[in-house]
Amino acid sequence: MSRTIIYTYKNEEKTITFSYSQYHTIHEAVAAAEGIDLTDYLKMEQQVEAVSSGSKAVRDFRDSHFRKLGFGKIALMQKENRGVGKK
């Protein structure tokens, strides 16, 4: 099931569809949409995860790296609650 990502890149708000079958995280999806190679970032993220005791260090590293790339807000759009039998 695909979801919609709302993100800001270089002060321009954009939306894309996202599926966990294609990407591991929403950050990988927005980088791919903008044509940014994350190979070095993913290696460094694994190193930060290996030496840190909690997820906060990885989250802070990810957020600061994506701010440097020019991204602002990156979030999944809320799901619509639909009644039974409605598509």
GROMACS elastic network, one bead per residue, 0.5 to 0.9 nm:
[ bonds ]
;  ai    aj funct       b0    kb
    1    18     6  0.87014   500
    1    19     6  0.65214   500
    1    20     6  0.83026   500
    1    21     6  0.89070   500
    2    17     6  0.63411   500
    2    18     6  0.53461   500
    2    20     6  0.77125   500
    2    21     6  0.89589   500
    3    16     6  0.84850   500
    3    17     6  0.56215   500
    3    18     6  0.50863   500
    3    19     6  0.63378   500
    3    76     6  0.70553   500
    3    77     6  0.72013   500
    3    78     6  0.86183   500
    3    79     6  0.78731   500
    4    15     6  0.66556   500
    4    16     6  0.56836   500
    4    18     6  0.57068   500
    4    19     6  0.86566   500
    4    75     6  0.86648   500
    4    76     6  0.58921   500
    4    77     6  0.54647   500
    4    78     6  0.82886   500
    4    79     6  0.88550   500
    5    14     6  0.82112   500
    5    15     6  0.54506   500
    5    16     6  0.53574   500
    5    17     6  0.60875   500
    5    18     6  0.64695   500
    5    26     6  0.73062   500
    5    29     6  0.87495   500
    5    30     6  0.81034   500
    5    74     6  0.70675   500
    5    75     6  0.56879   500
    5    77     6  0.57137   500
    6    13     6  0.71489   500
    6    14     6  0.58792   500
    6    16     6  0.68921   500
    6    73     6  0.76312   500
    6    74     6  0.59912   500
    6    75     6  0.55021   500
    6    76     6  0.61333   500
    6    77     6  0.63029   500
    7    12     6  0.82913   500
    7    13     6  0.57189   500
    7    14     6  0.54356   500
    7    15     6  0.62745   500
    7    16     6  0.84320   500
    7    30     6  0.76204   500
    7    71     6  0.73969   500
    7    72     6  0.67687   500
    7    73     6  0.52050   500
    7    75     6  0.63319   500
    7    76     6  0.85725   500
    8    11     6  0.58353   500
    8    12     6  0.53139   500
    8    14     6  0.60233   500
    8    15     6  0.86420   500
    8    70     6  0.82915   500
    8    71     6  0.56046   500
    8    73     6  0.53827   500
    8    74     6  0.66846   500
    9    12     6  0.53068   500
    9    13     6  0.64646   500
    9    14     6  0.74029   500
    9    30     6  0.89838   500
    9    34     6  0.84805   500
    9    69     6  0.85182   500
    9    70     6  0.56539   500
    9    72     6  0.61066   500
    9    73     6  0.82241   500
   10    13     6  0.84126   500
   10    69     6  0.86611   500
   10    70     6  0.51450   500
   10    71     6  0.62348   500
   10    72     6  0.75779   500
   11    70     6  0.80762   500
   11    71     6  0.79365   500
   11    72     6  0.73913   500
   13    72     6  0.88882   500
   13    73     6  0.86943   500
   16    29     6  0.84699   500
   16    30     6  0.77813   500
   16    33     6  0.78590   500
   17    29     6  0.87484   500
   18    21     6  0.87516   500
   18    22     6  0.77261   500
   18    23     6  0.77147   500
   18    26     6  0.71747   500
   18    29     6  0.68164   500
   18    30     6  0.89125   500
   18    76     6  0.86871   500
   19    22     6  0.56327   500
   19    23     6  0.65709   500
   19    24     6  0.86338   500
   19    26     6  0.87124   500
   19    29     6  0.86777   500
   20    23     6  0.51738   500
   20    24     6  0.57999   500
   20    25     6  0.72054   500
   20    26     6  0.84676   500
   21    24     6  0.76104   500
   22    29     6  0.82073   500
   23    26     6  0.71935   500
   23    27     6  0.87308   500
   23    28     6  0.62360   500
   23    29     6  0.59780   500
   24    27     6  0.84453   500
   24    28     6  0.68524   500
   24    29     6  0.81107   500
   25    28     6  0.53981   500
   25    29     6  0.66519   500
   26    29     6  0.50032   500
   26    30     6  0.63405   500
   26    31     6  0.86533   500
   26    74     6  0.76508   500
   26    75     6  0.76646   500
   26    76     6  0.78088   500
   27    30     6  0.53502   500
   27    31     6  0.62233   500
   27    32     6  0.86106   500
   27    62     6  0.86017   500
   27    66     6  0.81583   500
   27    74     6  0.74363   500
   28    31     6  0.52093   500
   28    32     6  0.61527   500
   28    33     6  0.86423   500
   28    38     6  0.75350   500
   29    32     6  0.51641   500
   29    33     6  0.62002   500
   29    34     6  0.87823   500
   30    34     6  0.63239   500
   30    35     6  0.86020   500
   30    36     6  0.86164   500
   30    71     6  0.89854   500
   30    74     6  0.81556   500
   31    34     6  0.51855   500
   31    35     6  0.60986   500
   31    36     6  0.50075   500
   31    37     6  0.71828   500
   31    38     6  0.73818   500
   31    66     6  0.88575   500
   32    36     6  0.57640   500
   32    37     6  0.72681   500
   32    38     6  0.84500   500
   33    36     6  0.77506   500
   36    69     6  0.87717   500
   37    40     6  0.79300   500
   37    41     6  0.84100   500
   38    41     6  0.50548   500
   38    42     6  0.59833   500
   38    43     6  0.86623   500
   39    42     6  0.53838   500
   39    43     6  0.65382   500
   39    44     6  0.88968   500
   40    43     6  0.52433   500
   40    44     6  0.63268   500
   40    45     6  0.86230   500
   41    44     6  0.51478   500
   41    45     6  0.60296   500
   41    46     6  0.86854   500
   41    62     6  0.86259   500
   41    65     6  0.81545   500
   42    46     6  0.62793   500
   42    47     6  0.87447   500
   43    46     6  0.52788   500
   43    47     6  0.65165   500
   43    48     6  0.88869   500
   44    47     6  0.50293   500
   44    48     6  0.62349   500
   44    49     6  0.85712   500
   45    48     6  0.50820   500
   45    49     6  0.61107   500
   45    50     6  0.85750   500
   45    58     6  0.66214   500
   45    61     6  0.74495   500
   45    62     6  0.74598   500
   46    49     6  0.50095   500
   46    50     6  0.60997   500
   46    51     6  0.88107   500
   46    58     6  0.85845   500
   47    50     6  0.50341   500
   47    51     6  0.64063   500
   47    52     6  0.85693   500
   48    51     6  0.54469   500
   48    52     6  0.59504   500
   48    57     6  0.71979   500
   48    58     6  0.61402   500
   48    61     6  0.79211   500
   49    52     6  0.53632   500
   49    53     6  0.78568   500
   49    54     6  0.79007   500
   49    55     6  0.73641   500
   49    57     6  0.75403   500
   49    58     6  0.58679   500
   50    53     6  0.81131   500
   52    55     6  0.75056   500
   52    56     6  0.85250   500
   52    57     6  0.63891   500
   52    58     6  0.76699   500
   53    56     6  0.86343   500
   53    57     6  0.80863   500
   54    57     6  0.64440   500
   54    58     6  0.77650   500
   55    58     6  0.53325   500
   55    59     6  0.62021   500
   55    60     6  0.86673   500
   56    59     6  0.50183   500
   56    60     6  0.60216   500
   56    61     6  0.84775   500
   57    60     6  0.51456   500
   57    61     6  0.60905   500
   57    62     6  0.85585   500
   58    61     6  0.50741   500
   58    62     6  0.60837   500
   58    63     6  0.85573   500
   59    62     6  0.50989   500
   59    63     6  0.60631   500
   59    64     6  0.85660   500
   60    63     6  0.51627   500
   60    64     6  0.60945   500
   60    65     6  0.84678   500
   61    64     6  0.53691   500
   61    65     6  0.60883   500
   61    66     6  0.86574   500
   62    65     6  0.51942   500
   62    66     6  0.61878   500
   62    67     6  0.85947   500
   63    66     6  0.53296   500
   63    67     6  0.61904   500
   63    68     6  0.87412   500
   64    67     6  0.50904   500
   64    68     6  0.63189   500
   64    69     6  0.87971   500
   65    68     6  0.51548   500
   65    69     6  0.64499   500
   65    70     6  0.89935   500
   66    70     6  0.64922   500
   66    71     6  0.55202   500
   66    72     6  0.77703   500
   67    70     6  0.51931   500
   67    71     6  0.50446   500
   67    72     6  0.62014   500
   68    71     6  0.73678   500
   71    74     6  0.75272   500
   76    79     6  0.86884   500
   82    85     6  0.82968   500
   82    86     6  0.62616   500
   82    87     6  0.73257   500
   83    86     6  0.56659   500
   83    87     6  0.84328   500
   84    87     6  0.85972   500
